[in-house]
Every structure is written in C-alpha cells, then in structure tokens.
Amino acid sequence: MKVAVFMGGTSAEREISLKTGGAILESLIRQGYNAYGVDLVEKNLVSAFVENDYDVAFLALHGEYGEDGRIQGLLDMLGKKYTGSGATASAVAMDKHITKVVADNIGIRIPKTYKSIDEIENFPVVVKPVSEGSSVGLYICQTKEEAATALKELEGKEPIMEEFVKGEELTAGVLCGEALGVLKIKPHDGTYDYESKYTVGKTDYEYPAKITEDEYATAMKYAKSIHEELGLQGGTRSDFILSNGKVYFLEVNTCPGMTETSLLPKLASLKNYTFDDVVKKILTSIA
C-alpha cells in the first residue's frame, strides 16, 4: 500500500498543515509504511491528486480546500481512498453555523448566535469566519462599533456572531468512534489565539481535565454525539466552554492538528495511544 500525505494547501492554516503532514509522514515511515509527502500549492491543488501514484491519500490539510469537503469530493470522483471524513460531512462540519444548528437540534448546548449587529443583546460578542480554524480572524468585541469593525476586517468571508461565554476552555477528542477524553486549555495570556495555540510554552494543558464528573461526561457525550450525528470519520476534536457548570459547544475540527503542541495526540494518550497509534488507527480505519 502506497500512502501519499497531502499537506500545505492554500488556506490561512498552510504552515500548521505542513507541520501536521511532516509529523504524520515521519510516523508512517517509522512504522514501515511506503509513504511520501506532497506539498499542495495553488498550481497543483487539483493536479497533485490526479498525477501522483498512491493507494491512499492521508489528508493533513486544514481549512479551505482541504477540510471543507472539496478535496474529499475530488478524491471521490477519482475513486481514491482517503483518511478522515467524507465530502458532505466535512463540508457541514466546516460551517460553524450549520454545525451549531445540528448540535442544537440534538440537545447540545450552544452559545446564542446573532444574525446582525442590531440583534445583539449583550456584549462582549465573538465575531469570526464561519469556515476558518486555528482561531484565524477571531475577534472579541465589547461594543457595536468594535463588532462593525470586525465584520469589515472579515469582508469577503462569511462571518458568524455569537455571545461570548466566559469560562474555561475544554476540548474533547474522538478517534474512529471512540471518545478519548477531555482536556482543559489554560493559555497564559487568557486567550487561546493563534499564537497561544502554536507557540510552545504559551499555554498549559491539563488532561484529564480537572472538572466535575458530570461536566467531564457531558463534554465526552457532546463530542461523540456531534461526531456521530454528522457522520464524521477518523480523528475529530470538539471545542467547548465550561461556564458555571454548563458545557457550551463551539465547533468540531474534522482534521485536527498533529504537531508538537497539538491536542488530539494528548487526548489519545489518555487511552494509552501513542502518536504512531493514532496515525495507524486513522489510516487503517479506511484502508
């Protein structure tokens, strides 16, 4: 079996994707797989999937043209096997608004969402792109004026506005249908932004999270429920806010990072899975 690890891409998360892909490729080679890497850029975004020789595409892509269903749809048309979720599930999960609607319909608690600035009842609010990850383009706004400025900064991208729920940040992982555990994120500067996520030493991680049994169980249940309801595959990670004993679902990541600071491998260690175990499970679940 020949495995091509596709990484890079053209989204704002390109650099993280390259780190994820590099770590996955090293793991595959270490485990004896016949694997090689492919760096996707604008000029080969389609041709790389057509012209390369591989049996399975290991997708290490984040954001648009990678995690949003379009690449998955291309691979479906080519009749190629690939890791992670399918085209429809990926597209739905990439859209934070649609995902929240699904979550709300199955009884998962979500922050209140606003369709326009005039609807906002209380500040602060969070303004962010509906289909970006890694906290790219995230704004916490204290006034209508700040919200309007954030929307202008996101011009050309569909935004989502929601109430800012103050509390502790949690994330829960699911690997091939198995709930892994819950981790608490403790950024040193109080905000888990792009720099805090990807700079070693900027954030502390507590896993398993030291929260009540009920809170822990709720986060695990929510993560598994959204994974199953959307028909997701492979490894996923759902983000939450814990506020006054209530767990609020924020979003689900269908292709979580696999870098030295990434959270899915940390969560997998709670089940005694190594990094190599995670990579192998994701690959063999479809091969």
C-alpha positions as CSV (number, residue, x, y, z in Angstrom):
1,M,0.0,0.0,0.0
2,K,1.4,3.3,-1.1
3,V,0.4,6.3,1.0
4,A,0.7,9.9,-0.1
5,V,0.5,12.5,2.7
6,F,-1.1,15.7,1.3
7,M,-0.2,18.8,3.2
8,G,0.2,22.6,2.9
9,G,-2.6,23.9,0.7
10,T,-3.7,27.5,0.2
11,S,-5.6,28.3,3.4
12,A,-4.5,30.6,6.2
13,E,-3.5,27.4,8.1
14,R,-0.9,26.3,5.5
15,E,2.1,26.4,7.9
16,I,0.3,24.3,10.5
17,S,-0.7,21.8,7.8
18,L,2.9,21.4,6.8
19,K,3.9,20.7,10.4
20,T,1.0,18.2,10.7
21,G,1.8,16.5,7.5
22,G,5.5,16.3,8.3
23,A,4.8,14.7,11.7
24,I,2.4,12.2,10.1
25,L,4.8,11.3,7.3
26,E,7.6,10.7,9.8
27,S,5.3,8.4,11.8
28,L,4.3,6.4,8.7
29,I,7.9,5.9,7.6
30,R,8.8,5.0,11.2
31,Q,6.1,2.3,11.2
32,G,7.3,0.9,7.9
33,Y,4.7,2.2,5.5
34,N,5.6,3.1,1.9
35,A,4.8,6.8,2.3
36,Y,5.8,10.1,0.8
37,G,4.7,13.7,1.2
38,V,3.0,16.1,-1.3
39,D,3.1,19.8,-0.7
40,L,0.0,21.4,-2.2
41,V,0.2,24.9,-3.6
42,E,-2.2,26.8,-5.8
43,K,-0.8,25.5,-9.1
44,N,-1.1,21.8,-8.1
45,L,-4.1,21.9,-5.9
46,V,-6.0,19.6,-8.3
47,S,-3.3,18.0,-10.5
48,A,-1.4,16.6,-7.5
49,F,-4.2,14.3,-6.7
50,V,-4.5,13.2,-10.3
51,E,-0.8,12.8,-11.3
52,N,0.7,11.2,-8.2
53,D,0.8,7.4,-7.6
54,Y,-0.8,6.4,-4.4
55,D,-3.4,3.9,-3.0
56,V,-4.5,6.1,0.0
57,A,-4.4,9.8,0.4
58,F,-3.6,10.7,4.0
59,L,-5.1,14.2,4.3
60,A,-3.2,16.5,6.6
61,L,-4.9,19.6,5.4
62,H,-6.6,22.4,7.4
63,G,-9.1,25.0,6.4
64,E,-10.4,25.8,2.9
65,Y,-9.5,23.4,0.1
66,G,-8.6,20.6,2.5
67,E,-11.0,20.3,5.4
68,D,-14.2,21.7,3.7
69,G,-15.2,18.8,1.5
70,R,-13.9,20.0,-1.8
71,I,-10.8,17.9,-1.9
72,Q,-12.8,14.9,-0.5
73,G,-15.2,15.3,-3.4
74,L,-12.4,15.3,-5.9
75,L,-11.0,12.2,-4.4
76,D,-14.4,10.6,-4.6
77,M,-14.6,11.4,-8.3
78,L,-11.1,9.9,-8.8
79,G,-12.1,6.7,-6.9
80,K,-9.3,7.2,-4.4
81,K,-9.4,6.2,-0.7
82,Y,-8.6,8.9,1.8
83,T,-8.4,9.4,5.5
84,G,-10.9,11.4,7.6
85,S,-14.5,12.4,7.0
86,G,-16.3,12.3,3.6
87,A,-17.2,15.2,1.4
88,T,-20.6,16.0,2.8
89,A,-19.7,15.6,6.5
90,S,-16.6,17.7,6.0
91,A,-18.5,20.5,4.3
92,V,-21.1,20.6,7.0
93,A,-18.7,20.5,9.9
94,M,-16.6,23.2,8.3
95,D,-19.5,25.6,8.5
96,K,-19.7,26.7,12.2
97,H,-23.3,28.0,11.8
98,I,-24.7,24.8,10.3
99,T,-22.9,22.7,12.8
100,K,-24.3,24.7,15.7
101,V,-27.8,24.2,14.3
102,V,-27.3,20.5,14.1
103,A,-25.9,20.5,17.6
104,D,-28.8,22.5,19.0
105,N,-31.3,20.1,17.3
106,I,-29.8,17.1,19.1
107,G,-29.7,18.7,22.5
108,I,-26.2,20.0,22.7
109,R,-25.9,23.4,24.4
110,I,-24.6,26.2,22.2
111,P,-23.9,30.0,22.7
112,K,-26.6,32.3,21.4
113,T,-26.0,33.3,17.7
114,Y,-26.8,36.7,16.2
115,K,-27.7,37.3,12.6
116,S,-26.9,41.1,12.7
117,I,-25.4,43.6,14.9
118,D,-28.8,45.1,15.7
119,E,-29.9,41.7,17.2
120,I,-27.0,41.7,19.8
121,E,-28.4,41.9,23.3
122,N,-25.3,41.8,25.4
123,F,-21.6,42.4,25.0
124,P,-19.0,41.1,24.6
125,V,-19.6,39.0,21.5
126,V,-17.3,36.9,19.3
127,V,-17.0,37.6,15.6
128,K,-15.2,35.0,13.5
129,P,-15.3,33.5,10.0
130,V,-17.8,30.7,9.6
131,S,-15.3,28.5,7.9
132,E,-11.8,29.1,9.3
133,G,-9.9,27.3,12.0
134,S,-6.9,27.8,14.3
135,S,-8.5,30.9,15.7
136,V,-7.8,32.8,12.5
137,G,-9.8,36.0,12.2
138,L,-11.2,35.7,15.8
139,Y,-12.4,39.0,17.4
140,I,-13.8,39.5,20.8
141,C,-15.9,42.7,20.6
142,Q,-17.0,44.9,23.5
143,T,-19.2,47.3,21.6
144,K,-21.3,47.5,18.4
145,E,-18.6,49.7,16.9
146,E,-16.0,47.0,17.5
147,A,-18.3,44.4,16.1
148,A,-18.8,46.5,13.0
149,T,-15.0,46.9,12.6
150,A,-14.5,43.1,12.9
151,L,-17.1,42.5,10.2
152,K,-15.3,44.9,8.0
153,E,-12.0,43.1,8.6
154,L,-13.7,39.8,7.6
155,E,-15.1,41.3,4.4
156,G,-15.2,38.7,1.7
157,K,-15.7,35.9,4.3
158,E,-19.0,34.8,5.8
159,P,-18.9,35.8,9.5
160,I,-20.7,34.3,12.5
161,M,-21.5,36.4,15.6
162,E,-22.2,34.7,18.9
163,E,-22.4,35.6,22.6
164,F,-19.1,35.5,24.4
165,V,-19.4,32.8,27.0
166,K,-16.8,33.5,29.7
167,G,-15.4,30.3,31.2
168,E,-12.8,27.6,30.9
169,E,-11.8,26.2,27.5
170,L,-12.2,22.5,27.0
171,T,-11.6,20.2,24.1
172,A,-12.6,16.5,23.7
173,G,-11.4,14.0,21.1
174,V,-12.9,11.2,19.3
175,L,-10.8,8.6,17.4
176,C,-12.6,6.3,15.0
177,G,-15.8,6.5,17.1
178,E,-14.1,6.1,20.5
179,A,-14.3,9.1,22.9
180,L,-10.8,9.8,24.1
181,G,-11.2,12.2,27.0
182,V,-11.4,15.9,27.9
183,L,-8.5,18.4,28.1
184,K,-8.6,21.8,29.7
185,I,-6.7,24.6,27.9
186,K,-5.0,27.2,30.1
187,P,-3.5,30.0,27.9
188,H,-1.0,32.2,29.8
189,D,-2.4,35.4,28.5
190,G,-6.1,34.4,28.9
191,T,-7.0,34.0,25.2
192,Y,-6.4,30.8,23.2
193,D,-5.5,32.6,20.0
194,Y,-3.3,31.5,17.1
195,E,0.0,32.4,18.9
196,S,-1.1,30.6,22.1
197,K,-2.0,27.5,20.1
198,Y,1.2,27.1,18.1
199,T,3.9,28.6,20.3
200,V,5.5,26.1,22.7
201,G,5.2,27.4,26.3
202,K,2.4,29.8,25.7
203,T,-0.3,27.5,27.0
204,D,-0.7,24.9,29.7
205,Y,-2.8,21.8,29.1
206,E,-4.5,19.8,31.8
207,Y,-5.5,16.3,30.8
208,P,-7.6,14.7,32.0
209,A,-9.3,18.0,32.8
210,K,-9.9,18.6,36.5
211,I,-13.6,19.3,36.4
212,T,-16.6,17.5,37.9
213,E,-17.6,14.0,36.7
214,D,-20.8,15.4,35.3
215,E,-19.0,18.1,33.3
216,Y,-16.5,15.7,32.0
217,A,-19.1,13.2,31.0
218,T,-21.2,15.9,29.3
219,A,-18.2,17.1,27.2
220,M,-17.4,13.5,26.2
221,K,-21.1,12.9,25.3
222,Y,-21.3,16.0,23.2
223,A,-18.1,15.3,21.3
224,K,-19.2,11.7,20.5
225,S,-22.8,12.8,19.6
226,I,-21.7,15.5,17.1
227,H,-19.1,13.1,15.6
228,E,-21.8,10.5,15.1
229,E,-24.6,12.9,14.0
230,L,-22.5,14.5,11.3
231,G,-21.2,11.1,10.2
232,L,-17.5,12.0,10.8
233,Q,-14.7,9.6,10.5
234,G,-11.1,9.3,11.7
235,G,-9.9,11.7,14.4
236,T,-12.0,14.7,15.4
237,R,-11.8,17.2,18.2
238,S,-14.7,19.3,19.6
239,D,-14.1,22.6,21.4
240,F,-16.2,23.8,24.4
241,I,-16.5,26.5,27.0
242,L,-17.3,25.4,30.6
243,S,-19.2,28.2,32.3
244,N,-21.0,28.0,35.7
245,G,-21.2,24.2,35.4
246,K,-22.6,24.3,31.9
247,V,-20.8,23.0,28.8
248,Y,-21.2,25.0,25.6
249,F,-20.3,23.5,22.3
250,L,-18.3,25.8,19.9
251,E,-17.1,23.8,16.9
252,V,-15.8,20.5,15.7
253,N,-12.5,20.0,13.9
254,T,-12.6,17.2,11.3
255,C,-8.8,17.3,10.6
256,P,-7.2,18.3,13.9
257,G,-3.6,19.4,14.0
258,M,-0.9,16.7,14.7
259,T,2.0,18.9,15.7
260,E,4.2,19.0,18.8
261,T,1.6,21.2,20.5
262,S,-1.5,19.5,19.1
263,L,-4.3,18.4,21.3
264,L,-5.6,15.2,19.7
265,P,-2.4,13.2,20.4
266,K,-2.5,14.5,24.0
267,L,-6.1,13.3,24.3
268,A,-5.2,9.9,22.7
269,S,-2.6,9.4,25.4
270,L,-5.4,9.2,28.0
271,K,-6.3,5.9,26.3
272,N,-2.6,4.9,26.2
273,Y,-2.4,5.5,22.5
274,T,1.0,6.8,21.1
275,F,1.3,9.3,18.3
276,D,2.0,6.3,16.0
277,D,-1.1,4.5,17.2
278,V,-3.2,7.5,16.3
279,V,-1.8,7.7,12.8
280,K,-2.1,4.0,12.3
281,K,-5.7,3.9,13.5
282,I,-6.7,6.8,11.2
283,L,-5.1,5.0,8.2
284,T,-6.3,1.5,8.9
285,S,-9.9,2.6,9.6
286,I,-10.3,3.2,5.8
287,A,-7.6,1.0,4.2
